[in-house]
Amino acid sequence: MKSIRHNLLIWLSAGLSAGIIGAGGILYVQARQEANEIFDYQMKQLAASLPNQPFAPLSPSHPAQPDLERDIVIQIWDGSGLRIYHSHEQLALPQRAELGFTTIRTRNGPWRVYSMQRGHTVVQVAQPLSARREVAADMALRTVAPLMLLFPFLGALIWMTVGRGLLPVKRVAQEVQSRDAATLSPIADDSLPQEIRPLTHALNDLLGRLDHALDAQRAFVADAAHELRTPLAALKLQIQLAERAGDEAERRAAFAELRQGFERAMHLVQQLLTLARQEPDASGAAHVKLDLAELSRTVVSELAPLAAAREIDLGALADNAVAASGDPQALRILLVNLVENAIRYTPEGGKVDVSVLYDQGSPVIRVQDSGPGIPEQELGRVFDRFYRVPGTRASGSGLGLAIVRRIADGHGIRVELRNTGHGLCAELIFPPVEKGA
């Protein structure tokens, strides 16, 4: 399991270690540079203090084994090139002196050599570079060592600091965990750090959407239960009438009424299921490009038998392709409900036309019927679930236009209803697209 605390501790510890190591490296380089300057100065001073007049050759005063890691070696030549003094015979240095500072390599490692002209003599002073590195490393270690000793303390401090910084996350988790399924109120984040607030804002947004969805679900269930009560009671009554029928003719009439009641109940249930499927986020179907003209012809062909049964002239006016984007199945349900609604409320012998066109760059589906229209004061309410215009005689569930609005909202389609004086005109105005796209 991934842990923010462990990750932070690892990365902070790694960063701290890298910083200490980097600081040690920089201190070592600086210390070695300073050591070189100091030792070079000492070598120059030592060379300057030696005799500047030739003298008889001397043997080293300390014939003991030299410390080749630390000792300074001195050689002196007279004007004729004769070496008149050598402090360590065991160490082989160049027999020719190159004036100034040079670095040479010997079998004992690299040496720093300084040569200078002193009157009639040439003085050469040499020192192993290992001594300088040892001094530089010792200086860097003495500086970094206290930081290394503080490392466990810094690790514990980081652990406690990270834990304290993550306490708000733990509090939010505990608050969410302590809630029951019905508690969807927002999480208070006034006292939380700014880094945690985006998380709580996202959770509050999710809780708000869940609350809205549950409210819609509860309202839907309540409305459905209320609307199903009437047809189910009617079915029960019709069954009782069929059971009490005195002769075959009464029984057939009772069963005919029962069949019609059953069909109305089935239609209501089907509409309820359709509306439930079109709830926000209920369908994850992808939107694809489709031809609205072809869609209108398909729907008109599907509803032609219903229109013919009521002697209604149903036609589709769409010669050219009109492209739009959406869920084909949802848009078919939308148009079926809109056209079926027009057929139901158009008197027998009337007319319903479905036309598809472009209007100011937007695809439009227009359904014009020759029915009585809708009173102006009722136009805004006909999209409510189970609402039916008072005095309406046509059968229906009051869900057709609610389904139309729900699908239209999910596609960004604007639905407009208006009375034309010779019927009702319903328009589905799709989002603008490039003509012919």
N, C-alpha and C positions, 0 to 999 in steps of 0.2 A: 504494500500500500504506500502510495506517495505521501510524503509529509512535508508541509511548508516549513515547519520548524527545523526538520533535519536538513532540508535543502538550504535554508538560510544559514544554518550553522555551518554546513560544509563550505558553502561559498564564501561566507564571511571569514571562516578560519583559513581557507585557501588564500583569500585576498590578503589577510593579515600576514600569513606566512610568506607569501610572495613579496609583500612590502618589507618585511624584516630582512629577507634574503637579499632583496634589491638594495636596501639601505646598507646592509653589510658589504655587498659588493662595491657600492659607491664609496663607502668609507675606506675599504681596502685600497681602492685605486688612489683615492686622495691621500691616504696615509703613506702609500708607497712613493707617491710623487714628492710628498714632504720629506720622507726619509731620504730619497735620492738627493734632494736639494741640501739637506743637512749634512749628509755624508760627503757629498761632493765638496761642500764648503770646508769640512774638516780635512779632507784629503789635500785641498789647496793650501790650507794653513799648515798642515804637516810638511808638505813639500817645501813651502817657503821658509820653514824653520830649520831646514837641513843646511849643512855647510855649502858655501858657494865656491870654495877653493879646493883644488885637488889635494888628495892625501894618499898615503900608502894604502894598498889594498888591505881590507880587514875581513876577518872571518866573523860569522854570526856569534853574538855573545850568548845565545841560548840555543845550543845544539839539540835540545829536546824536540820530540815529534811535534810539528806545528798543528794547530786546529784549523784545517783548511776550510771549515765552514764559517769561521769568524775572524781569524787573524788578518791583519793588514801586512802586506809584503812591500818592502822597500828595496829598490835597486838604484845605484849611483854609478855613473860613468864619468871618466875624465875627458878632457878635450880630445885625446887621441882615440877614444872609443873603448878604452879599457875599463871593464867593470871593476870598480874599486870597493863596492860594498853590495852585499845581497843578504837580506835578513833571513831568508828561508831557502836553503839550497835544495830542499826536496821539491820545491815547486818550480816548474819550468814556465817562465814568462818570456815574451818576445825579447830577443837580444837587441832589437832596434826600437828606440823610443819614438813614437809619433806624438808630437807636442799636442797638448790639450787632452780632452776626455775621449776615450774610446772604450768599446766593449769587445772583449775577446772571448773565445771559447777554448777551454782547456779540458783535459780529461777529467778534471774535478768540477766541471760546470762553467758557466759564464762568469767573467770577472769584469769589474769596472776599473779602468786604468787611467791614471792622470800623470802626464809627463810635462816637465817644464825645464827651461834653461836657467840655471843658477850660476851666473858668472862663467867660470870655465868648466862647470860640471852640468850634467843632465840628470835630473832626479825623476825617478818613476815610482809612483805609489799605487798599489793595487789592492782591491778589496772584493771578496766574493759577493755576487748579487744575492745569494741565498740569505745572507745576513740581513740585507735590506728587506727582503720579502718576509723574513721572520719577524722583524720589527713591525712592518706594516700589518701583517696578519694579527699580531698580538694587540696592536692598537685598535684594529677593527673589532676584534673579538671582545676586548674590554668594553667597547662602546655598545655592542649588540647584546652582550650577555645579560644585562639587566632586562632587556626586552624579552629575551627568551625565558627568563625566570618569571616574567609577568604573564607568559602565554596561558598557563592554566587558569589564572585569575581572569584574564580577558575572555577565555572560552566560557567560563561560568557566567561572566557578565553578559556576554552575547546570548547565551542560552536563556537567562532570565529576562533580558530585554526583549528577545523575540517572543518568548512566552507571554510577556505582559502586552506586547503589541498585538498578539493574536487573541487576546481575551474578548474583544468585541465580537469577533467572528464566532467564538464559542457561545457568547450570550445570545446572539441572533439565532444560532442553531438550537439552543435550548428553548428559546421562545417559540420557534416554529414547531419544535418537537412536542411542546406542551399543549399545543392547540388541538382541538378536535376538528372533525371534518366540516362542521358548520361554522367555525370561526374563520372568517375570511376578511376581517378588518385589517387595515394597513399596519405594517410594522413601524413603530416609532423609531426614527433615526436621527432625532435632533442631537442626541448626545454621542452619536457614533462618529468616528474619524471620517474624513473626506474620502479616504481610500476604500472604506466599506460601503459608503452610500450608493455607489452605482449598483452594487449587489442588492441592497435593500430596495432601491428604486425598481430594479427589474422584478424582484419578488413581489413588490406591491402592485406593479403593473399586472403581473400574472394573477395575483389574488383578485384584483379588480375585474379582470376578464373572466375568471372563474365565477366570481359572484354574479356578474352579469349573465353568464351562461346558465347558472343554476336558477336565477330568477326567471329567465326566459323559459327554462325547462319546467319550472313549477307552474308558471302561468299557462304554458302549453298543456300540461297534464290536467290542470284545473279546467281549462276551456274544453279540452277534448272530453273529459268526463261529463261535463255539463251538456255538451252537444250530443254525446252518444246516448245520454239518458232518454231523450225524447224518441229517437228511432227504435231503441230497444224496447221501450214501453209500448210503442205502437206495434212492434212485432209480437210482443206478448199478447196484446189485445186481439190482434188478427188471428193468432193461433187459437185463442179461446173462442172466437167467432166461428172459426172453421170446425172446432170440436162440437159446437152447439148447432151446427147447420142441420136444418130439418129435412132437406132433400138434396139431390145431386146438384141442382142448379145453384142453390145457396152455397153448397160446398165449393163448387167450381169458382164462384164469384169471390168467396172468402180466400181461396188459394191464389187467385189472381191478385187480390189486394196484398196477400202475404208475399207473393213474388216481387211485386213492385216495392213493398217496404224493405224487403231483403236487398234488392238492388240499390235502393237509396242508401241503406246502411253500408253496403259494400263500397259504394261510391264515396261516402263520407270517410270510411276507414282508409280507402286508397288515397284520398286527398290529404288526410292526416299524415300518412306515411310519407307522401311526397313532400309535404311541408317540413317534416322532421328531417328528411334527408338534405334539405336545403338550408338547414341551420348554419350559421357562420362556423367555418372550419370543420363542418361535418363531412365535407367531400374534399378529397385531395386531388381530384382530376385536373390534369394539366390543360391549359388553354392552348388551342391550336387554331390555325387559320381555316376558315370555312366560308362557303358561299351562301349568303342569306337568301338569295333568289332560289337556289336549290332547296334550302331548308323550308321556305314558304310553300313551295310546290309539294314537298313531301307531306307537310302538315295538312294542307288543303286536301290532298288525296286521301289521307288517313281519316279526315272528318267528313268526307263527302257523303258517306252513307247516313250519318246523323243529320246533315243538312237536307239530304233528299227525303228523309222520313218526315221532315217538317216543311217540305216543298220550298226550301230556301235556296236561292241562287248563290252558290259559293264559288268564288273565282280567285285566281292568283294573277296579279299583274306585275310581272318581273321578266323582262326580256333579256336584260344584260346582267352579267355576274356582278354582285356587290359583295366585296370581301370584308370580313370582320374577324375578330379573334375571340375565342371563348370555348367553353365546354359544350360540345355538340349535343350531348344528351340533355344537359340542363336547359340549353336554349330551346330544344325541341319541346320540353315540358312547358317552358314559359309560353311559347307560341301556341301550343295546343290549348292551354288553359285560357289564353286571351281570345282565341278564335272560338273555342267552345262556349265561352261566356257570351260572345256576341251572338252565336247561333241560338243559345237558350233564351236570350232576351229580345230576339227579333221575332215579330209576329209571323205566322205562317204565310208563305208567299212573298216574304221579304227578300232582302239582298244583303250579302256580306262580301266585301272585297278586301283582299289582302294584297298590298302593293309594297314593293321594295325599291328604294331609290336612294340617291345621294342628295343631301340638303346641307349646303354650306360646308362641304367637306366631310360631313358625318353620315355614315350609313343609317338609314331609317327604315323601320318596318311600320307600315300604317294599316290598321284594321278599321274599316268603315262599315258600320251596319245601318240598317234602316229602322231600328227599333225606336222606342220612346225616349231614349236618352236617360240621363241621371239628373235629378234636381241639382242646381248649382250649389246649394248649401250642403249637399251630400257627397260632392266629388272628392273631398278630402278624407272621407271616412270609409269609402268603399274598399280601401286597401287593408282595413283592420280585419283581424281573424274573426270569422263567424258573423261578420256584420252583413246585414242585408237591408236594402232600402225598404223602408216601411211601405206596405201596400203592394209589394212585389208578388205576383202570382206564379212566376216561373219557378220550377223546382231548382234546388241548388243547396250547397253546403255552406256558402259564405266564405269559402277558402280559396277560390280560384284566383282572385286578384291579389290575395295575400301571398300566394305562391309566386305570382308574377312579380310582385314587388321584391320579395326575398331574393329571387334569382337575379333580378335586374340590379339590385344593390351589390350583389357579389361580382357583377361584371362591369360595374361603373356605367350602367345604362340608365338613362333618364326616361321615366314613364310619364306621359302627359295624356290626360283625358279632357276632352272638350265636346260640348254639344254643338252640332253644326246646323241645327234647325230641321234636319231630315234624318236624324239619327245620332249616334255617338261615334266619335273618332278617337281611337286609341293609338298613340305613337310610341314606338320604342326607338329612342335616339341613342345610338352607340357612340363611343368615344371617336373623335375625328381620326381618320386615316388618310393616307395618300390614295387618291383615286387610281384604281387599277393595280394597287399594291398587292 
